[in-house]
Amino acid sequence: MPKFQPVRLKLKSGEELEIREAVPEDAASVLRYTDYISGESDNLTFGPGEFGITLAQEEEYLRAQTKLSNSIYLLGLLNGEVVASLSFAGGARPRIKHAGEFGMSVLKAHWNKGIGTTMLAAFLDWCRGTKEIRKVNLRVRVDNHAAIHLYKKAGFTTEGRKSREFQIGDGFIDSFLMGLELD
Ligand SMILES: CC(C)(COP(=O)(O)OP(=O)(O)OC[C@H]1O[C@@H](n2cnc3c(N)ncnc32)[C@H](O)[C@@H]1OP(=O)(O)O)[C@@H](O)C(=O)NCCC(=O)NCCS
């Protein structure tokens, strides 16, 4: 039984989004996707060429993720092409394994089609189904209004603000710490 049952969902554009867990064989497409999105916004913790993960490391990472009950790496695909990703890592020790942090992205060409909302909803459904994950955290640039809107819509609240989380060029940018408690 797969950890995450793949789903196919109709977007408002009429396109069909497939959401499934990434497997080690996806490593090359995940790295290609990651390299591509790194140049599309300054909202991620890496810019173009800064991800610094080899194919072998990515394969190993994805393999490890598939085996962990409180971590997941989800891909969103349109016609078999990776257009979105969402990765969540739960804590490794008993006292922190109920909580973790996630990051997500969508290819710019497909922004505002509802992919982010759909990926987040599928992820939170999975979290609830685990019964193990009880708290989901994230960090987001304070000026990333689209992402903050998305997270608030899903029920996340702002729990704090971290100064100088990003340094891009000469400028520092703060991030909000947001979280969602799950029953
Ligand atoms: C944030 C991100 C994942 C959203 O993905 P998406 O597929 O475009 O999301 P959706 O289409 O489901 O929803 C976008 C929502 O933001 C809203 N939005 C778009 N631009 C906005 C803005 N500048 N200010 C406020 N809301 C905005 C849209 O209206 C939509 O809201 P609605 O569903 O209530 O109409 C995507 O923009 C992205 O990958 N950005 C770059 C990476 C990133 O920022 N990741 C998050 C890091 S914490």
PDBQT file of the ligand as one rigid body, heavy atoms in Angstrom, charges set to zero:
ROOT
HETATM    1  C1  LIG A 201       3.085  30.579  -3.697  1.00  0.00    +0.000 C 
HETATM    2  C2  LIG A 201       2.773  29.598  -4.815  1.00  0.00    +0.000 C 
HETATM    3  C3  LIG A 201       3.173  28.198  -4.401  1.00  0.00    +0.000 C 
HETATM    4  C4  LIG A 201       1.254  29.639  -5.092  1.00  0.00    +0.000 C 
HETATM    5  O1  LIG A 201       0.942  28.669  -6.087  1.00  0.00    +0.000 OA
HETATM    6  P1  LIG A 201      -0.305  28.834  -7.066  1.00  0.00    +0.000 P 
HETATM    7  O2  LIG A 201      -0.471  27.552  -7.789  1.00  0.00    +0.000 OA
HETATM    8  O3  LIG A 201      -0.162  30.059  -7.879  1.00  0.00    +0.000 OA
HETATM    9  O4  LIG A 201      -1.469  29.013  -6.003  1.00  0.00    +0.000 OA
HETATM   10  P2  LIG A 201      -3.045  29.080  -6.261  1.00  0.00    +0.000 P 
HETATM   11  O5  LIG A 201      -3.320  29.364  -7.698  1.00  0.00    +0.000 OA
HETATM   12  O6  LIG A 201      -3.686  27.881  -5.686  1.00  0.00    +0.000 OA
HETATM   13  O7  LIG A 201      -3.471  30.284  -5.323  1.00  0.00    +0.000 OA
HETATM   14  C5  LIG A 201      -2.875  31.529  -5.422  1.00  0.00    +0.000 C 
HETATM   15  C6  LIG A 201      -3.714  32.489  -4.589  1.00  0.00    +0.000 C 
HETATM   16  O8  LIG A 201      -2.913  33.654  -4.321  1.00  0.00    +0.000 OA
HETATM   17  C7  LIG A 201      -3.633  34.787  -4.765  1.00  0.00    +0.000 C 
HETATM   18  N1  LIG A 201      -2.626  35.764  -5.148  1.00  0.00    +0.000 N 
HETATM   19  C8  LIG A 201      -1.862  35.776  -6.246  1.00  0.00    +0.000 A 
HETATM   20  N2  LIG A 201      -1.039  36.829  -6.221  1.00  0.00    +0.000 NA
HETATM   21  C9  LIG A 201      -1.294  37.484  -5.056  1.00  0.00    +0.000 A 
HETATM   22  C10 LIG A 201      -0.765  38.644  -4.443  1.00  0.00    +0.000 A 
HETATM   23  N3  LIG A 201       0.209  39.345  -5.012  1.00  0.00    +0.000 N 
HETATM   24  N4  LIG A 201      -1.251  39.013  -3.227  1.00  0.00    +0.000 NA
HETATM   25  C11 LIG A 201      -2.236  38.307  -2.629  1.00  0.00    +0.000 A 
HETATM   26  N5  LIG A 201      -2.768  37.187  -3.173  1.00  0.00    +0.000 NA
HETATM   27  C12 LIG A 201      -2.303  36.801  -4.384  1.00  0.00    +0.000 A 
HETATM   28  C13 LIG A 201      -4.494  34.285  -5.897  1.00  0.00    +0.000 C 
HETATM   29  O9  LIG A 201      -5.577  35.155  -6.128  1.00  0.00    +0.000 OA
HETATM   30  C14 LIG A 201      -4.948  32.955  -5.320  1.00  0.00    +0.000 C 
HETATM   31  O10 LIG A 201      -5.927  33.151  -4.339  1.00  0.00    +0.000 OA
HETATM   32  P3  LIG A 201      -7.430  32.535  -4.476  1.00  0.00    +0.000 P 
HETATM   33  O11 LIG A 201      -7.265  31.051  -4.637  1.00  0.00    +0.000 OA
HETATM   34  O12 LIG A 201      -8.090  32.900  -3.179  1.00  0.00    +0.000 OA
HETATM   35  O13 LIG A 201      -8.012  33.170  -5.677  1.00  0.00    +0.000 OA
HETATM   36  C15 LIG A 201       3.494  30.023  -6.142  1.00  0.00    +0.000 C 
HETATM   37  O14 LIG A 201       3.228  31.368  -6.383  1.00  0.00    +0.000 OA
HETATM   38  C16 LIG A 201       4.989  29.820  -6.105  1.00  0.00    +0.000 C 
HETATM   39  O15 LIG A 201       5.497  28.744  -6.376  1.00  0.00    +0.000 OA
HETATM   40  N6  LIG A 201       5.753  30.889  -5.790  1.00  0.00    +0.000 N 
HETATM   41  C17 LIG A 201       7.218  30.804  -5.791  1.00  0.00    +0.000 C 
HETATM   42  C18 LIG A 201       7.748  29.906  -4.694  1.00  0.00    +0.000 C 
HETATM   43  C19 LIG A 201       7.133  30.277  -3.367  1.00  0.00    +0.000 C 
HETATM   44  O16 LIG A 201       6.915  31.446  -3.064  1.00  0.00    +0.000 OA
HETATM   45  N7  LIG A 201       6.884  29.268  -2.547  1.00  0.00    +0.000 N 
HETATM   46  C20 LIG A 201       6.396  29.450  -1.209  1.00  0.00    +0.000 C 
HETATM   47  C21 LIG A 201       7.573  29.702  -0.323  1.00  0.00    +0.000 C 
HETATM   48  S1  LIG A 201       7.061  29.808   1.381  1.00  0.00    +0.000 SA
ENDROOT
TORSDOF 0
